[in-house]
């Protein structure tokens, strides 16, 4: 199945006021490839038109983004994974702002197969190397009526430090005790089997070119490349695609936001009946005492207000009210 999205308006936060004129000003950022299509295609040109500030961004992966903002090589970082305690300490006063909401999809390339259902345990066993062929009985039981081929499964994973890897391994660690004990959850892990691809673009390229491939890829890349996306079983035992309303339903599981803004919405409880179980927030990382903090405050405010209206076409869902309130509190710290 190919993902679809509908246009929706974003948040209504009141933008922070800046100090001096921003003409000829520039900001640099690096990190997440998941946010790159939205940031580079819509946010950066829109902010330059509105505020006169050019934003340069390097889509180098969440891990590298955390490293670059920690070293103050850029003005802001972008990560789909919240900072670990060690990373937070190493970033020396960085604030993480949840500025977008989307999903990591399970893309596949099986010639002749247009619909595919997978469960968390089956997906874990594929990535553990325990299920190696597409006509395996465990997959066939989930896909009655489909004539799955006798075809080896080509597992594809991110070779770089990645927030998509963090979300994917967070999900598998909650689904599979074996995955949790053998592999674990991080932006970079040692995958038992498969082929690595750098960035979402790298994984996408391998999946597109390989019959029998499966890979975890941000939803926007699946849309852009017209890839098949597996329906993933949620806690309510419904098979769900990473479309907007399903991502929004997963985010409804957030009732309060902690002081550090770290949130996990993978595998939400069964009462969220249409929730896509591999949904994720993605974060902007900003030094609280940055020299350009007023300018950075305006940039992040643009992203979480005006910038939200551009997200739907790329499968970025509206940020929930409880999270918007937390963002507003955080932005006061950046822009003060």
Steps between C-alpha positions, in 0.01 A plus 500: 500500500618855423448755774270797460458824693244778533570873548453636852585827674772506763518648846398844618784588737585867531842559337777640715622847418854541377749772579685671215427470130594161363593620151799310362494276807561127469447189709659159456365165609572130462350164586187301425434386145137438599433874542708600195224498233280725714780722626683547171197499272263720701622636832832650391370682189187613686699638791735682263204662324336596830799597713784558254715231661668227298508156660762251385444138598707184474296178499773290661291285735387554857818363656722737305260786569533444874880495465507821296278703732692368801821628339321827409592439136143603408234727651245222549483124479214275395436153639213253489634352821488688830836565661631235736625626839858474374419686178312767692802555726731507198284758326564745787162661552310393189121513498304250291183631334253252345437686174338235278296180523522218247573128467757245397349272240588143409570513128522188288566401140344170397412484132132414457405573863310825559380435856695364795416454867763460769490466879765624739621151597529396134685821414739439791566146381571626148758745633641237735556273200257235624253549213687505170247438221186686397289181487582415862188366679513780760466763225247293305269478803480880509436525126231247415402518136834643390732276297828590663797387291776258587743789517779580748441802723764770454517692827608864476592726793657839563880494506525847657380626837130546444185607679307259280721224639424628849122489440520163326710336770292665773194336347665159458637512856146549631363219281774237519689404820761328283559817300528704821760266648700426184494831313338774708393855425724782377570722201765246394482128577670185373240344272529121488434481124455720198650777290555858615401816317607852595210728581139450400612556142751216523250250643242611243746440215574145615131415544407645159772301324456167679212260445429341838626795704357639822616814678385752758473844340337828602150532359583802283759302304255213449250749356755676279629174351160328470618204703276233643441543874410208723198524728636448851296335775432728795412417861130484404591224250411719204729529199578868450681707239708807591244753382417830668199405711681189625808702599274754674327222692834367624594848622177523701664256743707797626309649796784700649842607378802468733728794564758377249231444230598136445205298369447145378192412296601164355259213569237709685231322707214316332246773580661701220336271249624654177845605623795424278746329737821644355414870527757746630568859592811662359698765687694821443804528727592853604758632747313699766770769507577512128639832369217509243230376736246768403543413132487126572187561706332663201606214273366228729181701559446522124544122470242420770246761385489601133724211399255239626258566215746351250538168676197302391617436144808332645313304769580735788196523727387798709666529840250431786392784731678361805827490306445845351468637855832338595663645188378846590651473848829380353515774237481764772830363630663520155372844414534672838 
